[in-house]
C-alpha cells in the first residue's frame, strides 16, 4: 500500500489532478480535510486529499469520465 497527499485551493484543478492520478491505481480509500492557514492578516482554506492505494496489475477506472465530482461532493 502507498499513500499520496494532494492539496490545493483550486477545486477544478484538484479534481482534475486527483482523477488523473487514480486512473491506473487500485484505490483503497480516499479521505479529505479542509485546513485553514493564516498568512499575515488573511486566512486561506486548503483542501487536502489523502489517497491510500496499491499499484499492481491494472485495476484502474479508465472507463469513467470522472471519479471525483468535487462540486457535487460525491465519489463515483
PyMOL Python script that loads the backbone (N, CA, C, O; Angstrom):
from pymol import cmd

cmd.read_pdbstr("""\
ATOM      1  N   UNK A   1       0.829  -1.180   0.000  1.00  0.00           N
ATOM      2  CA  UNK A   1       0.000   0.000   0.000  1.00  0.00           C
ATOM      3  C   UNK A   1       0.875   1.246   0.000  1.00  0.00           C
ATOM      4  O   UNK A   1       1.977   1.259   0.548  1.00  0.00           O
ATOM      5  N   UNK A   2       0.355   2.282  -0.626  1.00  0.00           N
ATOM      6  CA  UNK A   2       1.057   3.557  -0.691  1.00  0.00           C
ATOM      7  C   UNK A   2       0.086   4.670  -0.331  1.00  0.00           C
ATOM      8  O   UNK A   2      -1.131   4.489  -0.363  1.00  0.00           O
ATOM      9  N   UNK A   3       0.644   5.821   0.010  1.00  0.00           N
ATOM     10  CA  UNK A   3      -0.166   6.995   0.341  1.00  0.00           C
ATOM     11  C   UNK A   3       0.257   8.144  -0.556  1.00  0.00           C
ATOM     12  O   UNK A   3       1.446   8.382  -0.768  1.00  0.00           O
ATOM     13  N   UNK A   4      -0.735   8.855  -1.080  1.00  0.00           N
ATOM     14  CA  UNK A   4      -0.488  10.057  -1.878  1.00  0.00           C
ATOM     15  C   UNK A   4      -1.280  11.193  -1.248  1.00  0.00           C
ATOM     16  O   UNK A   4      -2.466  11.036  -0.958  1.00  0.00           O
ATOM     17  N   UNK A   5      -0.642  12.325  -1.036  1.00  0.00           N
ATOM     18  CA  UNK A   5      -1.312  13.500  -0.496  1.00  0.00           C
ATOM     19  C   UNK A   5      -1.333  14.560  -1.587  1.00  0.00           C
ATOM     20  O   UNK A   5      -0.293  14.941  -2.125  1.00  0.00           O
ATOM     21  N   UNK A   6      -2.528  15.028  -1.903  1.00  0.00           N
ATOM     22  CA  UNK A   6      -2.711  16.076  -2.910  1.00  0.00           C
ATOM     23  C   UNK A   6      -3.438  17.224  -2.224  1.00  0.00           C
ATOM     24  O   UNK A   6      -4.454  17.014  -1.562  1.00  0.00           O
ATOM     25  N   UNK A   7      -2.916  18.442  -2.384  1.00  0.00           N
ATOM     26  CA  UNK A   7      -3.522  19.586  -1.713  1.00  0.00           C
ATOM     27  C   UNK A   7      -3.566  20.783  -2.648  1.00  0.00           C
ATOM     28  O   UNK A   7      -2.794  20.879  -3.602  1.00  0.00           O
ATOM     29  N   UNK A   8      -4.479  21.686  -2.355  1.00  0.00           N
ATOM     30  CA  UNK A   8      -4.587  22.894  -3.147  1.00  0.00           C
ATOM     31  C   UNK A   8      -5.798  23.711  -2.763  1.00  0.00           C
ATOM     32  O   UNK A   8      -6.574  23.328  -1.888  1.00  0.00           O
ATOM     33  N   UNK A   9      -5.951  24.843  -3.428  1.00  0.00           N
ATOM     34  CA  UNK A   9      -7.078  25.732  -3.151  1.00  0.00           C
ATOM     35  C   UNK A   9      -8.036  25.822  -4.330  1.00  0.00           C
ATOM     36  O   UNK A   9      -9.163  26.290  -4.168  1.00  0.00           O
ATOM     37  N   UNK A  10      -7.617  25.389  -5.505  1.00  0.00           N
ATOM     38  CA  UNK A  10      -8.445  25.445  -6.707  1.00  0.00           C
ATOM     39  C   UNK A  10      -9.157  24.104  -6.890  1.00  0.00           C
ATOM     40  O   UNK A  10      -8.520  23.097  -7.197  1.00  0.00           O
ATOM     41  N   UNK A  11     -10.483  24.092  -6.700  1.00  0.00           N
ATOM     42  CA  UNK A  11     -11.256  22.850  -6.725  1.00  0.00           C
ATOM     43  C   UNK A  11     -11.197  22.172  -8.089  1.00  0.00           C
ATOM     44  O   UNK A  11     -11.034  20.954  -8.155  1.00  0.00           O
ATOM     45  N   UNK A  12     -11.324  22.926  -9.175  1.00  0.00           N
ATOM     46  CA  UNK A  12     -11.304  22.330 -10.513  1.00  0.00           C
ATOM     47  C   UNK A  12      -9.954  21.674 -10.806  1.00  0.00           C
ATOM     48  O   UNK A  12      -9.900  20.575 -11.356  1.00  0.00           O
ATOM     49  N   UNK A  13      -8.875  22.348 -10.437  1.00  0.00           N
ATOM     50  CA  UNK A  13      -7.533  21.801 -10.662  1.00  0.00           C
ATOM     51  C   UNK A  13      -7.304  20.548  -9.810  1.00  0.00           C
ATOM     52  O   UNK A  13      -6.723  19.571 -10.284  1.00  0.00           O
ATOM     53  N   UNK A  14      -7.761  20.577  -8.559  1.00  0.00           N
ATOM     54  CA  UNK A  14      -7.634  19.415  -7.677  1.00  0.00           C
ATOM     55  C   UNK A  14      -8.400  18.219  -8.222  1.00  0.00           C
ATOM     56  O   UNK A  14      -7.886  17.101  -8.248  1.00  0.00           O
ATOM     57  N   UNK A  15      -9.631  18.460  -8.657  1.00  0.00           N
ATOM     58  CA  UNK A  15     -10.453  17.380  -9.206  1.00  0.00           C
ATOM     59  C   UNK A  15      -9.760  16.730 -10.393  1.00  0.00           C
ATOM     60  O   UNK A  15      -9.711  15.504 -10.491  1.00  0.00           O
ATOM     61  N   UNK A  16      -9.228  17.539 -11.287  1.00  0.00           N
ATOM     62  CA  UNK A  16      -8.530  17.030 -12.462  1.00  0.00           C
ATOM     63  C   UNK A  16      -7.273  16.250 -12.066  1.00  0.00           C
ATOM     64  O   UNK A  16      -7.019  15.168 -12.597  1.00  0.00           O
ATOM     65  N   UNK A  17      -6.499  16.792 -11.145  1.00  0.00           N
ATOM     66  CA  UNK A  17      -5.255  16.145 -10.711  1.00  0.00           C
ATOM     67  C   UNK A  17      -5.530  14.804 -10.027  1.00  0.00           C
ATOM     68  O   UNK A  17      -4.819  13.827 -10.261  1.00  0.00           O
ATOM     69  N   UNK A  18      -6.556  14.760  -9.189  1.00  0.00           N
ATOM     70  CA  UNK A  18      -6.898  13.519  -8.485  1.00  0.00           C
ATOM     71  C   UNK A  18      -7.406  12.475  -9.462  1.00  0.00           C
ATOM     72  O   UNK A  18      -6.995  11.316  -9.398  1.00  0.00           O
ATOM     73  N   UNK A  19      -8.295  12.866 -10.365  1.00  0.00           N
ATOM     74  CA  UNK A  19      -8.820  11.916 -11.349  1.00  0.00           C
ATOM     75  C   UNK A  19      -7.711  11.346 -12.228  1.00  0.00           C
ATOM     76  O   UNK A  19      -7.720  10.157 -12.546  1.00  0.00           O
ATOM     77  N   UNK A  20      -6.764  12.183 -12.619  1.00  0.00           N
ATOM     78  CA  UNK A  20      -5.640  11.717 -13.437  1.00  0.00           C
ATOM     79  C   UNK A  20      -4.758  10.746 -12.647  1.00  0.00           C
ATOM     80  O   UNK A  20      -4.296   9.742 -13.188  1.00  0.00           O
ATOM     81  N   UNK A  21      -4.531  11.044 -11.386  1.00  0.00           N
ATOM     82  CA  UNK A  21      -3.676  10.192 -10.557  1.00  0.00           C
ATOM     83  C   UNK A  21      -4.296   8.817 -10.319  1.00  0.00           C
ATOM     84  O   UNK A  21      -3.587   7.811 -10.368  1.00  0.00           O
ATOM     85  N   UNK A  22      -5.593   8.752 -10.064  1.00  0.00           N
ATOM     86  CA  UNK A  22      -6.199   7.481  -9.663  1.00  0.00           C
ATOM     87  C   UNK A  22      -6.659   6.611 -10.822  1.00  0.00           C
ATOM     88  O   UNK A  22      -7.174   5.517 -10.595  1.00  0.00           O
ATOM     89  N   UNK A  23      -6.489   7.066 -12.055  1.00  0.00           N
ATOM     90  CA  UNK A  23      -6.948   6.282 -13.209  1.00  0.00           C
ATOM     91  C   UNK A  23      -6.341   4.888 -13.261  1.00  0.00           C
ATOM     92  O   UNK A  23      -7.041   3.929 -13.587  1.00  0.00           O
ATOM     93  N   UNK A  24      -5.075   4.753 -12.952  1.00  0.00           N
ATOM     94  CA  UNK A  24      -4.411   3.452 -13.078  1.00  0.00           C
ATOM     95  C   UNK A  24      -3.981   2.877 -11.729  1.00  0.00           C
ATOM     96  O   UNK A  24      -3.030   2.099 -11.660  1.00  0.00           O
ATOM     97  N   UNK A  25      -4.677   3.255 -10.663  1.00  0.00           N
ATOM     98  CA  UNK A  25      -4.358   2.771  -9.321  1.00  0.00           C
ATOM     99  C   UNK A  25      -5.522   1.948  -8.773  1.00  0.00           C
ATOM    100  O   UNK A  25      -6.666   2.120  -9.194  1.00  0.00           O
ATOM    101  N   UNK A  26      -5.225   1.069  -7.849  1.00  0.00           N
ATOM    102  CA  UNK A  26      -6.250   0.336  -7.094  1.00  0.00           C
ATOM    103  C   UNK A  26      -6.498   1.134  -5.817  1.00  0.00           C
ATOM    104  O   UNK A  26      -5.737   1.037  -4.854  1.00  0.00           O
ATOM    105  N   UNK A  27      -7.561   1.917  -5.821  1.00  0.00           N
ATOM    106  CA  UNK A  27      -7.852   2.808  -4.704  1.00  0.00           C
ATOM    107  C   UNK A  27      -8.457   2.017  -3.549  1.00  0.00           C
ATOM    108  O   UNK A  27      -9.412   1.260  -3.727  1.00  0.00           O
ATOM    109  N   UNK A  28      -7.892   2.204  -2.382  1.00  0.00           N
ATOM    110  CA  UNK A  28      -8.407   1.554  -1.181  1.00  0.00           C
ATOM    111  C   UNK A  28      -9.318   2.517  -0.426  1.00  0.00           C
ATOM    112  O   UNK A  28     -10.411   2.139  -0.002  1.00  0.00           O
ATOM    113  N   UNK A  29      -8.871   3.757  -0.259  1.00  0.00           N
ATOM    114  CA  UNK A  29      -9.673   4.735   0.466  1.00  0.00           C
ATOM    115  C   UNK A  29      -9.212   6.143   0.119  1.00  0.00           C
ATOM    116  O   UNK A  29      -8.023   6.386  -0.089  1.00  0.00           O
ATOM    117  N   UNK A  30     -10.168   7.071   0.059  1.00  0.00           N
ATOM    118  CA  UNK A  30      -9.862   8.487  -0.153  1.00  0.00           C
ATOM    119  C   UNK A  30     -10.495   9.274   0.989  1.00  0.00           C
ATOM    120  O   UNK A  30     -11.700   9.180   1.221  1.00  0.00           O
ATOM    121  N   UNK A  31      -9.687  10.042   1.694  1.00  0.00           N
ATOM    122  CA  UNK A  31     -10.171  10.936   2.749  1.00  0.00           C
ATOM    123  C   UNK A  31      -9.821  12.362   2.372  1.00  0.00           C
ATOM    124  O   UNK A  31      -8.885  12.600   1.609  1.00  0.00           O
ATOM    125  N   UNK A  32     -10.577  13.308   2.909  1.00  0.00           N
ATOM    126  CA  UNK A  32     -10.247  14.707   2.671  1.00  0.00           C
ATOM    127  C   UNK A  32     -10.498  15.533   3.925  1.00  0.00           C
ATOM    128  O   UNK A  32     -11.337  15.198   4.761  1.00  0.00           O
ATOM    129  N   UNK A  33      -9.754  16.608   4.024  1.00  0.00           N
ATOM    130  CA  UNK A  33      -9.857  17.543   5.138  1.00  0.00           C
ATOM    131  C   UNK A  33      -9.697  18.954   4.588  1.00  0.00           C
ATOM    132  O   UNK A  33      -9.073  19.164   3.548  1.00  0.00           O
ATOM    133  N   UNK A  34     -10.266  19.909   5.299  1.00  0.00           N
ATOM    134  CA  UNK A  34     -10.048  21.314   4.978  1.00  0.00           C
ATOM    135  C   UNK A  34      -9.155  21.891   6.073  1.00  0.00           C
ATOM    136  O   UNK A  34      -9.476  21.813   7.259  1.00  0.00           O
ATOM    137  N   UNK A  35      -8.034  22.469   5.658  1.00  0.00           N
ATOM    138  CA  UNK A  35      -7.059  23.038   6.585  1.00  0.00           C
ATOM    139  C   UNK A  35      -7.052  24.541   6.377  1.00  0.00           C
ATOM    140  O   UNK A  35      -7.030  25.011   5.240  1.00  0.00           O
ATOM    141  N   UNK A  36      -7.070  25.296   7.461  1.00  0.00           N
ATOM    142  CA  UNK A  36      -7.013  26.748   7.372  1.00  0.00           C
ATOM    143  C   UNK A  36      -5.610  27.208   7.744  1.00  0.00           C
ATOM    144  O   UNK A  36      -5.088  26.865   8.805  1.00  0.00           O
ATOM    145  N   UNK A  37      -5.015  27.987   6.855  1.00  0.00           N
ATOM    146  CA  UNK A  37      -3.674  28.518   7.081  1.00  0.00           C
ATOM    147  C   UNK A  37      -3.768  30.037   7.193  1.00  0.00           C
ATOM    148  O   UNK A  37      -4.397  30.689   6.359  1.00  0.00           O
ATOM    149  N   UNK A  38      -3.156  30.581   8.198  1.00  0.00           N
ATOM    150  CA  UNK A  38      -3.170  32.039   8.379  1.00  0.00           C
ATOM    151  C   UNK A  38      -1.872  32.624   7.824  1.00  0.00           C
ATOM    152  O   UNK A  38      -0.774  32.247   8.233  1.00  0.00           O
ATOM    153  N   UNK A  39      -2.027  33.546   6.892  1.00  0.00           N
ATOM    154  CA  UNK A  39      -0.891  34.252   6.310  1.00  0.00           C
ATOM    155  C   UNK A  39      -1.072  35.739   6.600  1.00  0.00           C
ATOM    156  O   UNK A  39      -1.919  36.400   6.000  1.00  0.00           O
ATOM    157  N   UNK A  40      -0.288  36.241   7.500  1.00  0.00           N
ATOM    158  CA  UNK A  40      -0.378  37.632   7.932  1.00  0.00           C
ATOM    159  C   UNK A  40      -1.788  37.925   8.414  1.00  0.00           C
ATOM    160  O   UNK A  40      -2.201  37.384   9.440  1.00  0.00           O
ATOM    161  N   UNK A  41      -2.537  38.759   7.714  1.00  0.00           N
ATOM    162  CA  UNK A  41      -3.868  39.150   8.182  1.00  0.00           C
ATOM    163  C   UNK A  41      -4.995  38.423   7.448  1.00  0.00           C
ATOM    164  O   UNK A  41      -6.155  38.813   7.583  1.00  0.00           O
ATOM    165  N   UNK A  42      -4.687  37.374   6.673  1.00  0.00           N
ATOM    166  CA  UNK A  42      -5.744  36.659   5.953  1.00  0.00           C
ATOM    167  C   UNK A  42      -5.641  35.157   6.176  1.00  0.00           C
ATOM    168  O   UNK A  42      -4.575  34.625   6.484  1.00  0.00           O
ATOM    169  N   UNK A  43      -6.764  34.500   6.015  1.00  0.00           N
ATOM    170  CA  UNK A  43      -6.825  33.047   6.153  1.00  0.00           C
ATOM    171  C   UNK A  43      -7.034  32.417   4.785  1.00  0.00           C
ATOM    172  O   UNK A  43      -7.768  32.950   3.953  1.00  0.00           O
ATOM    173  N   UNK A  44      -6.389  31.286   4.557  1.00  0.00           N
ATOM    174  CA  UNK A  44      -6.520  30.555   3.301  1.00  0.00           C
ATOM    175  C   UNK A  44      -6.988  29.143   3.632  1.00  0.00           C
ATOM    176  O   UNK A  44      -6.374  28.454   4.447  1.00  0.00           O
ATOM    177  N   UNK A  45      -8.087  28.711   2.992  1.00  0.00           N
ATOM    178  CA  UNK A  45      -8.569  27.345   3.166  1.00  0.00           C
ATOM    179  C   UNK A  45      -7.912  26.449   2.131  1.00  0.00           C
ATOM    180  O   UNK A  45      -7.950  26.744   0.936  1.00  0.00           O
ATOM    181  N   UNK A  46      -7.310  25.360   2.580  1.00  0.00           N
ATOM    182  CA  UNK A  46      -6.622  24.418   1.704  1.00  0.00           C
ATOM    183  C   UNK A  46      -7.326  23.072   1.813  1.00  0.00           C
ATOM    184  O   UNK A  46      -7.516  22.550   2.911  1.00  0.00           O
ATOM    185  N   UNK A  47      -7.709  22.517   0.671  1.00  0.00           N
ATOM    186  CA  UNK A  47      -8.343  21.207   0.628  1.00  0.00           C
ATOM    187  C   UNK A  47      -7.254  20.155   0.470  1.00  0.00           C
ATOM    188  O   UNK A  47      -6.459  20.220  -0.467  1.00  0.00           O
ATOM    189  N   UNK A  48      -7.213  19.183   1.384  1.00  0.00           N
ATOM    190  CA  UNK A  48      -6.177  18.151   1.395  1.00  0.00           C
ATOM    191  C   UNK A  48      -6.831  16.793   1.199  1.00  0.00           C
ATOM    192  O   UNK A  48      -7.739  16.422   1.943  1.00  0.00           O
ATOM    193  N   UNK A  49      -6.365  16.044   0.187  1.00  0.00           N
ATOM    194  CA  UNK A  49      -6.843  14.686  -0.060  1.00  0.00           C
ATOM    195  C   UNK A  49      -5.744  13.703   0.290  1.00  0.00           C
ATOM    196  O   UNK A  49      -4.589  13.885  -0.095  1.00  0.00           O
ATOM    197  N   UNK A  50      -6.107  12.660   1.022  1.00  0.00           N
ATOM    198  CA  UNK A  50      -5.183  11.588   1.376  1.00  0.00           C
ATOM    199  C   UNK A  50      -5.703  10.330   0.700  1.00  0.00           C
ATOM    200  O   UNK A  50      -6.806   9.868   0.991  1.00  0.00           O
ATOM    201  N   UNK A  51      -4.902   9.778  -0.204  1.00  0.00           N
ATOM    202  CA  UNK A  51      -5.328   8.635  -1.012  1.00  0.00           C
ATOM    203  C   UNK A  51      -4.480   7.427  -0.634  1.00  0.00           C
ATOM    204  O   UNK A  51      -3.253   7.471  -0.720  1.00  0.00           O
ATOM    205  N   UNK A  52      -5.132   6.357  -0.218  1.00  0.00           N
ATOM    206  CA  UNK A  52      -4.479   5.088   0.087  1.00  0.00           C
ATOM    207  C   UNK A  52      -4.710   4.180  -1.112  1.00  0.00           C
ATOM    208  O   UNK A  52      -5.855   3.946  -1.500  1.00  0.00           O
ATOM    209  N   UNK A  53      -3.618   3.659  -1.710  1.00  0.00           N
ATOM    210  CA  UNK A  53      -3.758   2.916  -2.960  1.00  0.00           C
ATOM    211  C   UNK A  53      -2.701   1.832  -3.098  1.00  0.00           C
ATOM    212  O   UNK A  53      -1.717   1.797  -2.358  1.00  0.00           O
ATOM    213  N   UNK A  54      -2.928   0.946  -4.066  1.00  0.00           N
ATOM    214  CA  UNK A  54      -1.961  -0.069  -4.482  1.00  0.00           C
ATOM    215  C   UNK A  54      -1.723   0.088  -5.974  1.00  0.00           C
ATOM    216  O   UNK A  54      -2.573   0.624  -6.685  1.00  0.00           O
ATOM    217  N   UNK A  55      -0.570  -0.378  -6.457  1.00  0.00           N
ATOM    218  CA  UNK A  55      -0.220  -0.270  -7.873  1.00  0.00           C
ATOM    219  C   UNK A  55       0.151  -1.620  -8.451  1.00  0.00           C
ATOM    220  O   UNK A  55       1.283  -1.787  -8.906  1.00  0.00           O
ATOM    221  N   UNK A  56      -0.730  -2.572  -8.454  1.00  0.00           N
ATOM    222  CA  UNK A  56      -0.392  -3.860  -9.039  1.00  0.00           C
ATOM    223  C   UNK A  56      -1.326  -4.142 -10.207  1.00  0.00           C
ATOM    224  O   UNK A  56      -2.500  -3.771 -10.188  1.00  0.00           O
ATOM    225  N   UNK A  57      -0.783  -4.809 -11.229  1.00  0.00           N
ATOM    226  CA  UNK A  57      -1.524  -5.081 -12.469  1.00  0.00           C
ATOM    227  C   UNK A  57      -2.156  -3.806 -13.003  1.00  0.00           C
ATOM    228  O   UNK A  57      -1.538  -2.742 -12.973  1.00  0.00           O
ATOM    229  N   UNK A  58      -3.374  -3.913 -13.487  1.00  0.00           N
ATOM    230  CA  UNK A  58      -4.109  -2.741 -13.961  1.00  0.00           C
ATOM    231  C   UNK A  58      -5.546  -2.884 -13.501  1.00  0.00           C
ATOM    232  O   UNK A  58      -6.304  -3.682 -14.053  1.00  0.00           O
ATOM    233  N   UNK A  59      -5.913  -2.132 -12.515  1.00  0.00           N
ATOM    234  CA  UNK A  59      -7.271  -2.232 -11.983  1.00  0.00           C
ATOM    235  C   UNK A  59      -7.847  -0.842 -11.775  1.00  0.00           C
ATOM    236  O   UNK A  59      -8.565  -0.611 -10.802  1.00  0.00           O
ATOM    237  N   UNK A  60      -7.544   0.088 -12.673  1.00  0.00           N
ATOM    238  CA  UNK A  60      -7.978   1.466 -12.526  1.00  0.00           C
ATOM    239  C   UNK A  60      -9.388   1.714 -13.007  1.00  0.00           C
ATOM    240  O   UNK A  60     -10.184   0.789 -13.172  1.00  0.00           O
ATOM    241  N   UNK A  61      -9.678   2.978 -13.227  1.00  0.00           N
ATOM    242  CA  UNK A  61     -11.019   3.420 -13.578  1.00  0.00           C
ATOM    243  C   UNK A  61     -11.008   4.182 -14.902  1.00  0.00           C
ATOM    244  O   UNK A  61     -11.662   5.218 -15.019  1.00  0.00           O
ATOM    245  N   UNK A  62     -10.286   3.694 -15.887  1.00  0.00           N
ATOM    246  CA  UNK A  62     -10.127   4.421 -17.145  1.00  0.00           C
ATOM    247  C   UNK A  62     -11.434   4.604 -17.904  1.00  0.00           C
ATOM    248  O   UNK A  62     -11.536   5.511 -18.730  1.00  0.00           O
ATOM    249  N   UNK A  63     -12.437   3.766 -17.643  1.00  0.00           N
ATOM    250  CA  UNK A  63     -13.677   3.866 -18.396  1.00  0.00           C
ATOM    251  C   UNK A  63     -14.590   4.986 -17.896  1.00  0.00           C
ATOM    252  O   UNK A  63     -15.577   5.305 -18.559  1.00  0.00           O
ATOM    253  N   UNK A  64     -14.291   5.583 -16.756  1.00  0.00           N
ATOM    254  CA  UNK A  64     -15.117   6.658 -16.224  1.00  0.00           C
ATOM    255  C   UNK A  64     -14.563   8.011 -16.644  1.00  0.00           C
ATOM    256  O   UNK A  64     -13.353   8.173 -16.800  1.00  0.00           O
ATOM    257  N   UNK A  65     -15.454   8.984 -16.828  1.00  0.00           N
ATOM    258  CA  UNK A  65     -15.019  10.337 -17.146  1.00  0.00           C
ATOM    259  C   UNK A  65     -14.395  11.009 -15.927  1.00  0.00           C
ATOM    260  O   UNK A  65     -13.384  11.703 -16.036  1.00  0.00           O
ATOM    261  N   UNK A  66     -15.009  10.794 -14.763  1.00  0.00           N
ATOM    262  CA  UNK A  66     -14.544  11.447 -13.551  1.00  0.00           C
ATOM    263  C   UNK A  66     -14.831  10.561 -12.349  1.00  0.00           C
ATOM    264  O   UNK A  66     -15.957  10.097 -12.172  1.00  0.00           O
ATOM    265  N   UNK A  67     -13.828  10.326 -11.533  1.00  0.00           N
ATOM    266  CA  UNK A  67     -14.017   9.549 -10.315  1.00  0.00           C
ATOM    267  C   UNK A  67     -14.567  10.449  -9.220  1.00  0.00           C
ATOM    268  O   UNK A  67     -15.528  10.091  -8.540  1.00  0.00           O
ATOM    269  N   UNK A  68     -13.960  11.613  -9.052  1.00  0.00           N
ATOM    270  CA  UNK A  68     -14.400  12.561  -8.043  1.00  0.00           C
ATOM    271  C   UNK A  68     -15.145  13.707  -8.688  1.00  0.00           C
ATOM    272  O   UNK A  68     -14.708  14.250  -9.702  1.00  0.00           O
ATOM    273  N   UNK A  69     -16.256  14.070  -8.107  1.00  0.00           N
ATOM    274  CA  UNK A  69     -17.009  15.236  -8.538  1.00  0.00           C
ATOM    275  C   UNK A  69     -17.074  16.165  -7.335  1.00  0.00           C
ATOM    276  O   UNK A  69     -17.995  16.074  -6.524  1.00  0.00           O
ATOM    277  N   UNK A  70     -16.099  17.058  -7.219  1.00  0.00           N
ATOM    278  CA  UNK A  70     -15.986  17.887  -6.027  1.00  0.00           C
ATOM    279  C   UNK A  70     -17.098  18.918  -5.922  1.00  0.00           C
ATOM    280  O   UNK A  70     -17.482  19.291  -4.813  1.00  0.00           O
ATOM    281  N   UNK A  71     -17.618  19.383  -7.041  1.00  0.00           N
ATOM    282  CA  UNK A  71     -18.686  20.383  -6.996  1.00  0.00           C
ATOM    283  C   UNK A  71     -19.953  19.809  -6.383  1.00  0.00           C
ATOM    284  O   UNK A  71     -20.675  20.513  -5.677  1.00  0.00           O
ATOM    285  N   UNK A  72     -20.230  18.535  -6.647  1.00  0.00           N
ATOM    286  CA  UNK A  72     -21.433  17.901  -6.114  1.00  0.00           C
ATOM    287  C   UNK A  72     -21.135  17.048  -4.897  1.00  0.00           C
ATOM    288  O   UNK A  72     -22.020  16.353  -4.398  1.00  0.00           O
ATOM    289  N   UNK A  73     -19.878  17.089  -4.401  1.00  0.00           N
ATOM    290  CA  UNK A  73     -19.457  16.385  -3.191  1.00  0.00           C
ATOM    291  C   UNK A  73     -19.827  14.913  -3.223  1.00  0.00           C
ATOM    292  O   UNK A  73     -20.485  14.414  -2.310  1.00  0.00           O
ATOM    293  N   UNK A  74     -19.402  14.210  -4.282  1.00  0.00           N
ATOM    294  CA  UNK A  74     -19.686  12.778  -4.354  1.00  0.00           C
ATOM    295  C   UNK A  74     -18.526  12.046  -5.009  1.00  0.00           C
ATOM    296  O   UNK A  74     -17.706  12.642  -5.709  1.00  0.00           O
ATOM    297  N   UNK A  75     -18.475  10.747  -4.769  1.00  0.00           N
ATOM    298  CA  UNK A  75     -17.483   9.868  -5.372  1.00  0.00           C
ATOM    299  C   UNK A  75     -18.210   8.821  -6.182  1.00  0.00           C
ATOM    300  O   UNK A  75     -19.121   8.169  -5.671  1.00  0.00           O
ATOM    301  N   UNK A  76     -17.822   8.642  -7.453  1.00  0.00           N
ATOM    302  CA  UNK A  76     -18.465   7.634  -8.298  1.00  0.00           C
ATOM    303  C   UNK A  76     -17.954   6.258  -7.967  1.00  0.00           C
ATOM    304  O   UNK A  76     -18.381   5.278  -8.578  1.00  0.00           O
TER     305      UNK A  76
END
""", "prot")
cmd.dss("prot")
cmd.show_as("cartoon", "prot")
cmd.util.cbc("prot")
cmd.orient("prot")
